Amino acid sequence: MTTAQRASRKRGLRWDREEDADWAATVEAHLAFDHDAPAGLADDVLAEVHELVREEGRPARDLFGAPEAYARAVAEERIGEEHRARTDTHGLTPGGRLLAAFGTLGAVGAVLSVLVWVEGGLWVDVSRPGVAFLSTVVAAVGLVAVAVAARSAGRLKGAYAFVAGVPAVVAAGAGVSVAVPEGRLVSVPVPVLLAGCVACVVGAFAVPERVVDRWFAAHPPTGGDDAWFARLDGLLRGRHGMTAAEARGHVREARQHLAAGPPGDRAADVFGDVEVYALRFADGPRREQRAARRKAYGSLLLLAVVTVLFVDEVVDSGGSVDFWLAAYVGVVGSLSWSAYTEWRASRGGGPVGSGALDRGGPESGPGGPGDLGPGESEADPGGPGADRTDASGPGRPDAG
């Protein structure tokens, strides 16, 4: 029996065909990485598939179709709005973003430790300016990571506050580096540094995401309609990546809709949960473009940092080519290409501004019925707060 045939999931599933095991693994991967499925959903879905495959005696692909399409259908039918409303344009919760940032920091540190080990030997000299520099880098990256997580939670003021702390940390670190005396402080085995970086990565994966999410969770708005609409604006701009103009347009439309209703109606009663309501505005053809734009911004920021380090390496090298200079050239080229391709993806559709919700109605833009006019919402027709229903679900066994 092959490895795939012996493959066992959390529920002890044993697939009789290797192709079914591969199909199930593909479905599980797409649910996890493309659709941010909640824990346990893939196990439940594959258990149902396994039972039907055994009963029918046919391959899973014949019964349910391509694994990518089946995963997408499962996500549409069984991943509720409440779950998707907690994730941003990349399918990450605020806690997931923060843990991913520190995991990435640890991984980068581990790679650099290995490179230092290979190039310089087992021991590395640590100086006071070096400690100040490393502490400054870790603190600055930590502040940026917390700011990104706060923005993903829709807490824009908190995000701006953490970003504002970055220049202060950098200035303080630069001052300390200049003030402390030069010279070796201690020699440390590189494996110790490597173990610390690996521990950071392991810790990032070991800490439950939901625990970190509580740090950024916002209580339901209690300050009346103004607080509810402010929270909506923060979620649209922070979690879902809309521009300020787009978000203001959607908030204005929601305010107008509320004002047109019976006097005394409250936004929370009319529109429901603010996170779900923000998701309904954000869903649509522009969602992938907003995600690509955010990736492009991140690549450009990282490119700026690496370029500064690259210039510094060029100055120190005196024109000679060494390993680190070649590495910087490769990283700068890779980041430049990533930023370019992501920016092109973000420009894949026409602009969306602010305007009426009803497509083709008297308030829609000059494009006529069915076109997105200036500022038209991406929400479903029917006005703010209209319920969304999924028209399709996972294929049935007879669909193949």
C-alpha positions as CSV (number, residue, x, y, z in Angstrom):
1,M,0.0,0.0,0.0
2,T,1.4,3.4,-1.0
3,T,2.0,6.3,1.3
4,A,-1.0,8.2,-0.2
5,Q,-3.2,5.1,0.3
6,R,-2.1,4.9,3.9
7,A,-2.6,8.7,4.4
8,S,-4.8,9.3,7.4
9,R,-6.4,12.5,8.4
10,K,-7.4,13.6,11.9
11,R,-10.5,11.5,11.6
12,G,-8.5,8.4,10.6
13,L,-9.6,8.4,6.9
14,R,-8.0,5.8,4.7
15,W,-8.4,6.4,1.0
16,D,-8.4,3.3,-1.2
17,R,-7.1,5.2,-4.2
18,E,-4.0,7.3,-4.3
19,E,-5.7,9.7,-6.6
20,D,-8.5,10.2,-4.0
21,A,-5.8,10.9,-1.3
22,D,-4.2,13.5,-3.6
23,W,-7.7,15.0,-4.4
24,A,-8.5,15.3,-0.7
25,A,-5.1,16.9,0.1
26,T,-5.7,19.5,-2.6
27,V,-9.1,20.3,-1.3
28,E,-7.7,20.7,2.2
29,A,-4.9,23.0,1.0
30,H,-7.3,25.2,-0.9
31,L,-9.7,25.5,2.0
32,A,-6.8,26.5,4.3
33,F,-4.8,28.8,2.1
34,D,-7.3,30.2,-0.4
35,H,-10.5,30.4,1.7
36,D,-9.2,30.6,5.3
37,A,-11.6,27.9,6.4
38,P,-12.3,27.6,10.1
39,A,-10.6,24.8,12.1
40,G,-12.4,21.5,11.5
41,L,-14.3,22.3,8.4
42,A,-11.9,20.4,6.1
43,D,-12.1,17.3,8.3
44,D,-15.9,17.4,8.3
45,V,-16.1,17.9,4.5
46,L,-13.6,15.2,3.7
47,A,-15.3,12.7,6.0
48,E,-18.5,13.2,4.1
49,V,-16.7,12.9,0.8
50,H,-14.9,9.7,2.0
51,E,-18.2,8.1,2.9
52,L,-19.8,8.8,-0.4
53,V,-16.8,7.7,-2.3
54,R,-16.9,4.4,-0.5
55,E,-20.6,4.0,-1.1
56,E,-20.5,4.8,-4.8
57,G,-17.2,3.1,-5.6
58,R,-16.1,5.9,-7.8
59,P,-13.2,8.4,-7.6
60,A,-13.8,11.6,-5.8
61,R,-13.0,13.6,-8.9
62,D,-15.8,11.9,-10.8
63,L,-18.3,12.5,-8.0
64,F,-17.3,16.0,-7.0
65,G,-15.3,17.5,-9.8
66,A,-12.0,19.4,-9.7
67,P,-10.7,19.9,-6.1
68,E,-10.2,23.6,-6.6
69,A,-13.8,24.1,-7.7
70,Y,-15.1,21.9,-4.9
71,A,-13.2,23.8,-2.3
72,R,-14.6,27.0,-3.6
73,A,-18.1,25.7,-3.5
74,V,-17.6,24.5,0.1
75,A,-16.3,27.9,1.1
76,E,-19.3,29.6,-0.5
77,E,-21.8,27.3,1.2
78,R,-20.3,26.6,4.6
79,I,-18.0,29.4,5.6
80,G,-20.4,31.9,7.1
81,E,-20.2,35.7,6.9
82,E,-19.4,35.9,10.6
83,H,-16.2,34.0,10.0
84,R,-15.2,35.9,6.8
85,A,-16.0,39.2,8.4
86,R,-13.2,38.8,10.9
87,T,-10.5,38.4,8.2
88,D,-8.9,41.0,6.0
89,T,-8.2,41.0,2.2
90,H,-5.6,38.2,2.6
91,G,-7.8,36.0,4.8
92,L,-5.9,36.8,8.0
93,T,-7.3,37.9,11.3
94,P,-5.4,40.6,13.2
95,G,-3.8,38.0,15.5
96,G,-2.8,35.9,12.5
97,R,-1.1,38.9,10.9
98,L,0.9,39.6,14.1
99,L,2.0,36.0,14.5
100,A,2.9,35.8,10.9
101,A,5.0,38.9,11.2
102,F,7.0,37.6,14.1
103,G,7.3,34.2,12.5
104,T,8.7,35.8,9.4
105,L,11.1,37.9,11.5
106,G,12.4,34.7,13.2
107,A,12.7,32.9,9.9
108,V,14.7,35.8,8.4
109,G,16.9,35.8,11.5
110,A,17.5,32.1,11.2
111,V,18.6,32.4,7.5
112,L,21.0,35.2,8.4
113,S,22.4,33.2,11.3
114,V,23.1,30.3,8.9
115,L,24.8,32.6,6.4
116,V,26.9,34.2,9.1
117,W,27.9,30.7,10.3
118,V,28.9,29.6,6.8
119,E,30.8,32.8,6.0
120,G,32.4,33.8,9.4
121,G,32.6,30.6,11.4
122,L,31.1,29.3,14.6
123,W,31.6,32.4,16.8
124,V,30.3,35.9,16.2
125,D,31.6,39.0,18.1
126,V,28.8,41.1,19.7
127,S,29.5,44.8,20.3
128,R,27.4,47.4,22.2
129,P,26.5,49.3,18.9
130,G,25.6,46.0,17.4
131,V,23.2,45.2,20.3
132,A,21.7,48.7,20.0
133,F,21.2,48.2,16.3
134,L,19.6,44.8,16.6
135,S,17.3,46.0,19.4
136,T,16.3,48.9,17.3
137,V,15.5,46.7,14.3
138,V,13.4,44.3,16.4
139,A,11.5,47.1,18.1
140,A,10.8,48.9,14.9
141,V,9.6,45.7,13.1
142,G,7.5,44.9,16.2
143,L,5.8,48.3,16.1
144,V,5.1,48.0,12.4
145,A,3.7,44.5,12.9
146,V,1.4,45.7,15.7
147,A,0.3,48.7,13.6
148,V,-0.6,46.4,10.6
149,A,-2.5,44.1,13.0
150,A,-4.4,47.1,14.5
151,R,-5.2,48.3,11.0
152,S,-6.5,44.9,10.1
153,A,-8.8,45.1,13.1
154,G,-10.1,48.4,11.8
155,R,-8.5,50.4,14.7
156,L,-6.9,53.1,12.6
157,K,-6.0,55.5,15.4
158,G,-4.1,52.7,17.2
159,A,-2.3,51.8,14.0
160,Y,-1.2,55.4,13.4
161,A,0.0,55.6,17.0
162,F,2.2,52.6,16.6
163,V,3.6,53.8,13.3
164,A,4.4,57.2,14.8
165,G,6.5,55.3,17.4
166,V,8.8,53.9,14.7
167,P,10.8,57.1,14.0
168,A,11.2,57.7,17.8
169,V,12.6,54.1,18.2
170,V,14.9,54.5,15.3
171,A,16.2,57.9,16.5
172,A,16.7,56.5,20.0
173,G,18.5,53.5,18.6
174,A,20.8,55.6,16.4
175,G,21.6,57.9,19.4
176,V,22.5,54.9,21.6
177,S,24.6,53.3,18.9
178,V,26.7,56.5,18.6
179,A,26.9,57.1,22.4
180,V,28.1,53.6,23.5
181,P,31.8,52.7,23.1
182,E,33.0,50.5,20.3
183,G,34.7,47.2,20.8
184,R,33.8,43.6,21.4
185,L,31.4,43.0,24.2
186,V,31.2,39.2,24.1
187,S,31.5,36.4,21.6
188,V,28.4,34.2,21.1
189,P,28.1,30.9,19.3
190,V,26.1,31.3,16.1
191,P,23.9,28.2,17.0
192,V,22.7,30.0,20.1
193,L,21.4,32.9,17.9
194,L,20.0,30.4,15.4
195,A,18.1,28.6,18.3
196,G,16.7,31.9,19.4
197,C,15.4,32.6,15.9
198,V,13.9,29.2,15.6
199,A,12.2,29.6,19.0
200,C,10.6,32.8,17.7
201,V,9.2,30.9,14.7
202,V,8.0,28.0,16.8
203,G,6.4,30.4,19.3
204,A,4.6,32.2,16.5
205,F,3.0,29.0,15.3
206,A,2.4,27.6,18.8
207,V,0.4,30.6,20.2
208,P,-3.3,30.2,19.4
209,E,-4.4,32.9,16.9
210,R,-7.7,33.5,18.8
211,V,-5.7,34.5,21.9
212,V,-3.9,37.3,20.1
213,D,-7.2,38.3,18.3
214,R,-8.6,39.2,21.7
215,W,-5.9,41.9,22.0
216,F,-7.4,43.7,19.0
217,A,-11.0,42.9,19.4
218,A,-13.2,46.0,19.5
219,H,-16.3,46.0,21.7
220,P,-19.6,46.7,19.8
221,P,-20.0,50.4,19.3
222,T,-21.9,51.9,22.3
223,G,-21.7,55.6,21.4
224,G,-24.7,55.7,19.2
225,D,-24.9,55.9,15.4
226,D,-21.8,58.0,15.1
227,A,-19.7,55.4,16.8
228,W,-21.2,52.7,14.6
229,F,-20.5,54.6,11.4
230,A,-16.9,55.4,12.6
231,R,-16.4,51.7,13.2
232,L,-17.7,50.9,9.7
233,D,-15.3,53.4,8.2
234,G,-12.4,51.9,10.1
235,L,-13.2,48.4,9.0
236,L,-13.7,49.4,5.3
237,R,-10.4,51.3,5.2
238,G,-8.3,49.0,7.5
239,R,-9.6,45.5,7.3
240,H,-10.8,45.5,3.7
241,G,-8.3,47.9,2.1
242,M,-10.6,50.5,0.7
243,T,-9.4,54.0,0.0
244,A,-10.6,56.8,2.2
245,A,-12.8,58.1,-0.6
246,E,-14.5,54.7,-1.2
247,A,-15.1,54.2,2.5
248,R,-16.5,57.7,3.0
249,G,-18.8,57.1,0.1
250,H,-20.2,53.9,1.5
251,V,-20.6,55.4,5.0
252,R,-22.4,58.3,3.5
253,E,-24.8,56.0,1.6
254,A,-25.5,54.1,4.8
255,R,-26.2,57.3,6.7
256,Q,-28.6,58.4,4.0
257,H,-30.4,55.1,4.0
258,L,-30.8,55.3,7.8
259,A,-32.0,58.8,7.6
260,A,-34.7,57.8,5.0
261,G,-36.1,55.3,7.4
262,P,-38.5,55.7,10.3
263,P,-37.3,58.2,12.9
264,G,-35.6,56.7,15.9
265,D,-34.1,53.8,14.1
266,R,-30.6,52.9,15.2
267,A,-27.8,51.8,12.8
268,A,-27.1,48.7,14.7
269,D,-30.7,47.6,14.6
270,V,-31.2,48.4,10.9
271,F,-27.9,47.1,9.5
272,G,-26.9,44.5,12.1
273,D,-23.4,43.5,13.0
274,V,-21.0,46.2,11.7
275,E,-18.3,43.7,10.8
276,V,-20.7,41.6,8.7
277,Y,-22.1,44.8,7.1
278,A,-18.6,46.0,6.2
279,L,-17.9,42.6,4.6
280,R,-21.0,42.9,2.4
281,F,-19.7,46.3,1.1
282,A,-16.2,44.9,0.5
283,D,-17.2,41.7,-1.3
284,G,-17.1,42.1,-5.1
285,P,-14.8,42.2,-8.1
286,R,-12.5,44.9,-6.5
287,R,-11.6,42.7,-3.5
288,E,-8.7,41.0,-5.3
289,Q,-7.4,44.3,-6.6
290,R,-7.4,45.8,-3.2
291,A,-5.5,42.8,-1.9
292,A,-2.9,43.2,-4.7
293,R,-2.6,46.9,-3.9
294,R,-1.8,46.1,-0.3
295,K,0.8,43.6,-1.3
296,A,2.4,46.1,-3.6
297,Y,2.6,48.7,-0.7
298,G,4.2,46.1,1.5
299,S,6.7,45.1,-1.2
300,L,7.6,48.8,-1.9
301,L,8.1,49.5,1.8
302,L,10.4,46.4,2.1
303,L,12.2,47.4,-1.1
304,A,12.9,50.8,0.4
305,V,14.4,49.3,3.5
306,V,16.5,46.8,1.6
307,T,17.7,49.5,-0.9
308,V,19.0,51.6,2.0
309,L,20.9,48.5,3.3
310,F,22.1,47.8,-0.2
311,V,23.5,51.3,-0.7
312,D,25.3,51.0,2.6
313,E,26.8,47.7,1.6
314,V,28.0,49.2,-1.7
315,V,29.7,52.0,0.1
316,D,31.4,49.6,2.6
317,S,32.5,47.2,-0.1
318,G,34.5,49.9,-1.9
319,G,33.5,48.6,-5.3
320,S,34.4,45.0,-4.7
321,V,31.8,42.3,-5.2
322,D,31.3,39.9,-2.3
323,F,28.6,37.4,-1.2
324,W,26.5,40.0,0.7
325,L,26.5,42.5,-2.2
326,A,25.4,39.8,-4.6
327,A,22.6,38.8,-2.2
328,Y,21.4,42.3,-1.9
329,V,21.3,42.6,-5.7
330,G,19.1,39.5,-5.9
331,V,16.8,40.6,-3.1
332,V,16.4,44.1,-4.6
333,G,15.6,42.6,-8.0
334,S,13.1,40.2,-6.6
335,L,11.3,42.8,-4.6
336,S,11.2,45.2,-7.5
337,W,9.6,42.5,-9.7
338,S,7.1,41.6,-7.0
339,A,6.1,45.2,-6.5
340,Y,5.7,45.7,-10.2
341,T,3.5,42.6,-10.8
342,E,1.4,43.3,-7.7
343,W,0.8,46.9,-8.7
344,R,-0.2,45.8,-12.2
345,A,-2.7,43.3,-10.6
346,S,-4.1,46.1,-8.5
347,R,-4.8,48.2,-11.6
348,G,-6.7,45.4,-13.3
349,G,-10.1,47.0,-13.0
350,G,-11.7,50.4,-13.3
351,P,-11.9,52.8,-10.4
352,V,-14.9,52.8,-8.1
353,G,-15.9,55.9,-6.3
354,S,-18.9,56.9,-4.2
355,G,-22.5,57.0,-5.2
356,A,-25.8,55.1,-5.3
357,L,-26.3,51.5,-4.4
358,D,-28.9,50.5,-6.9
359,R,-27.4,49.4,-10.2
360,G,-29.0,50.9,-13.2
361,G,-31.2,53.2,-11.1
362,P,-31.7,56.9,-11.5
363,E,-28.8,57.7,-9.2
364,S,-26.3,55.4,-10.9
365,G,-23.4,56.6,-12.9
366,P,-23.3,57.4,-16.6
367,G,-22.3,53.9,-17.5
368,G,-26.0,52.9,-17.6
369,P,-27.7,49.8,-16.1
370,G,-25.3,47.2,-14.8
371,D,-22.2,49.4,-14.8
372,L,-20.5,50.7,-11.8
373,G,-21.0,54.5,-11.7
374,P,-19.0,57.0,-9.8
375,G,-18.9,55.7,-6.3
376,E,-21.4,52.9,-6.7
377,S,-21.2,50.2,-4.0
378,E,-20.0,46.7,-4.7
379,A,-22.7,45.4,-2.4
380,D,-25.5,43.3,-3.8
381,P,-28.5,45.2,-5.3
382,G,-31.1,45.9,-2.8
383,G,-29.6,48.7,-0.7
384,P,-27.5,48.7,2.4
385,G,-27.8,45.7,4.6
386,A,-29.4,43.5,2.0
387,D,-28.9,39.9,2.9
388,R,-26.5,37.9,0.7
389,T,-27.4,34.3,-0.1
390,D,-25.2,31.8,-1.9
391,A,-26.8,30.4,-5.0
392,S,-24.6,27.4,-5.2
393,G,-23.0,24.9,-2.9
394,P,-20.7,21.9,-3.2
395,G,-21.5,19.6,-6.0
396,R,-23.6,16.6,-5.2
397,P,-22.4,13.0,-5.9
398,D,-24.5,12.9,-9.1
399,A,-23.0,16.1,-10.4
400,G,-20.0,14.3,-11.9
